[in-house]
Each structure stands twice: as structure tokens, then as C-alpha cells.
Amino acid sequence: MYSRDDVEAKIMWIVRFVRKDGKPDEEYYYHTLREAEAHEGLFQEDDSGLYEAIEIVSYPIERT
């Protein structure tokens, strides 16, 4: 079984803001899920109408 630290050492976390206006999505990269969740949490009450979705995506990375 892997610890949370082992898993996070192999994963990059992306907070993706999917825009409604056709402009490129905004992506912000984090080393830990906790950081990504904190960023996403800042937009829980977002009423700007700019985004279709705000999502957290995991991206596997290879560290040597």
C-alpha cells in the first residue's frame, strides 16, 4: 500500500478553469492535492460567469 506522500511524489495536480467564452482554459499546477483543493476552494462561490467548470485533474509524472 502506498502512503499519501508516495502517491503525491508521482502526481502533479492541475486546477483547470474551463472557460465559457472559447478562450483557452486556465491551468494552475501544484505538487500536492491539498494545495490544489485550497485553490479550487477559493472559487466555490464564483458567480463571475466566466467558467463552465473548475476541476482538479491528476497528472502522472516520472521522477528519477
PyMOL commands that set and color helices and strands:
alter all, ss='L'
color gray80, all
select helices_A, chain A and resi 4-8+33-41
alter helices_A, ss='H'
color red, helices_A
select strands_A, chain A and resi 11-19+26-30+51-60
alter strands_A, ss='S'
color yellow, strands_A
deselect
rebuild
show_as cartoon
